[in-house]
Amino acid sequence: MRKIAVLGYGTVGSGVVAVLERSAEQIAKRLGEPVQAVKVLDIRDFPDDPIQKYIVHDFQEILNDPEIEVVAEVMGGLHPAYEYVSQALAAGKHVATSNKALVEAYGAELGEIAKAHQVSFLFEASVAGGIPILRTMNTAMIQEEIRQITGILNGTTNYILALMEDTGATFEEALKDAQARGYAERDPEADIEGYDAARKIAILASMIRGKHVRYQDVPTKGISGITKADIEGAAALGGRLKLLGSCSQEDGKLYVSVEPTFVPMNHLLAAVNSVFNAVMVKSSMLGDTMFYGKGAGKLATASAVVADILAALDGSGVYEMHTWSKETDEPSHPADRPCRYMVRAEGEKTEHPLIASLASTEGGFSILTEQCSKQELAELLEQIERRAKVRGVFRKVEE
C-alpha cells in the first residue's frame, strides 16, 4: 500500500479522500497497489465521519512518518501552508497542492526545494480546477513556444456576467444569486475584483517565462463596475463581456492583464457560460488549442489533486513540474501596444476613421474601434466626449 497524507479536511480535502475511495480499484490497477490517506490534518474532529480515525492535529505526526510518500496540501492560504509544504519537501515527501496563493507566492522557492531533495512539487489544481492545463503545457506542449494564453479563469464572475446577460439582472442582483447558490463567497472580493484570476494568470505567465510574475504586478480590473447598459452595449455589437486573464510574449516583452473584455460571439470563449472555465493557448507549432471544464468544485479540484498524487507515486521517483526561477519579471499591460476597443457612450453619435462598427443603444451607442494605440484611443474618446459621455471602455479579446 502507498500511503499519503492530506492537510485540511474542508471541501477539497474531503473531495480528495472521496476520489481516492471511489477510484480505489482503478488506482490500484494503475499503480499495482492501493493508495490510502492514512493521516488527515485538521484542527477539528469529525466524530460522525469515518475519517475520524485518520484525523491528526499535529503536523509533526505526518512529517515524521517515513511511510507517507505524498502530502496533499488543500488548506489554502499562505501560512501555515508554506511552512508545512516546505518542511514536507525537505523531508523527502512529494507535495500536491490546490493552493493558488501558495504557488503564486512561493512556487519558485518550493520548486527549488523539491528539486534539491529529488521529490515532486505539483500544483495542477491551482489553476482552472480540474482542467489539466498545467500538465499539458508541461508535457504534451513542452516542445512548443507558448506565445499567448487567454482564459476565463474564475467561474463566479463568469456566472454573474452570464446571468446579467440572460436575465437583465443588475450586478448586485446577480451577485446575490451566485451567493445563494454557493458559487460566490460571503466576501466575494477576491473573485469579483479579479484577484483570484490574477493569481492564476500569474502562475501561467511564470511558467511560460521561467521567471516569477507576481500577481500584484498584473494590471487587474474586476467586474463590480459592470452595468446592464455595458452588457447591452456589447450585445448590440454582437459580443459579450467576459472577465479574461491573458498573457502573451512579443518582441521579448511579457503582456499580462485581468479585465472585463469584449468577446465577439464567433469567438470560442463567448460560448463558455455558467461557472465553467476555459483556457486558450496559442503556441508556435500547434497553433490554437482550448481547454474547457469545471474550474472549481469539490470533486473537479480534488480529481486534479489526486492526479498529481498518482503522478508523483508512479513517476520513477521524481515528477518535476518545471517551475520558474526566483528572478521576477515585470509585465506590461496589453493596452501598451495597439489594440481594438469597445466603447459605450450616452449621447449623440460621432464619426471618426477609427470607428470600425457602431450600434445604437438606449440613450446612446456602442462602437468597436480599429486597432489603435493608447494615444489614438485617447484622441477618439476626446472627440466622442464633445457630443456624448463615455460610460465604458473595454479591450477586445486578442485573436
C-alpha positions, 0 to 999 in steps of 0.5 A: 500500500502507498500511503499519503497524507492530506492537510485540511479536511474542508471541501477539497480535502474531503473531495480528495479522500472521496476520489481516492475511495471511489477510484480505489480499484482503478488506482490500484490497477494503475499503480499495482497497489492501493493508495490510502490517506492514512493521516488527515490534518485538521484542527477539528474532529469529525466524530460522525465521519469515518475519517475520524480515525485518520484525523491528526492535529499535529503536523509533526505526526505526518512529517515524521512518518517515513511511510507517507510518500505524498502530502496533499496540501488543500488548506489554502492560504499562505501560512501555515501552508508554506511552512508545512509544504516546505518542511514536507519537501525537505523531508523527502515527501512529494507535495500536491497542492490546490493552493493558488496563493501558495504557488503564486507566492512561493512556487519558485522557492518550493520548486527549488526545494523539491528539486534539491531533495529529488521529490515532486512539487505539483500544483495542477489544481491551482489553476482552472480546477480540474482542467489539466492545463498545467500538465499539458503545457508541461508535457504534451506542449513542452516542445512548443513556444507558448506565445499567448494564453487567454482564459476565463479563469474564475467561474463566479464572475463568469456566472454573474456576467452570464446571468446579467446577460440572460436575465437583465439582472443588475450586478448586485442582483446577480451577485446575490444569486451566485451567493445563494447558490454557493458559487460566490463567497460571503466576501466575494472580493477576491473573485469579483475584483479579479484577484483570484484570476490574477493569481492564476494568470500569474502562475501561467505567465511564470511558467511560460517565462521561467521567471516569477510574475507576481500577481500584484504586478498584473494590471487587474480590473474586476467586474463590480463596475459592470452595468446592464447598459455595458452588457447591452452595449456589447450585445448590440455589437454582437459580443459579450463581456467576459472577465479574461486573464491573458498573457502573451510574449512579443518582441521579448516583452511579457503582456499580462492583464485581468479585465472585463473584455469584449468577446465577439460571439464567433469567438470560442470563449463567448460560448463558455457560460455558467461557472465553467472555465476555459483556457486558450493557448496559442503556441508556435507549432500547434497553433490554437488549442482550448481547454474547457471544464469545471474550474472549481468544485469539490470533486473537479479540484480534488480529481486534479489533486489526486492526479498529481498524487498518482503522478508523483507515486508512479513517476520513477521517483521524481515528477518535476513540474518545471517551475520558474526561477526566483528572478521576477519579471515585470509585465506590461499591460496589453493596452501598451501596444495597439489594440481594438476597443469597445466603447459605450457612450450616452449621447449623440453619435460621432464619426471618426476613421477609427470607428470600425462598427457602431450600434445604437443603444438606449440613450446612446451607442456602442462602437468597436474601434480599429486597432489603435494605440493608447494615444489614438484611443485617447484622441477618439474618446476626446472627440466622442466626449464633445457630443456624448459621455463615455460610460465604458471602455473595454479591450477586445479579446486578442485573436 
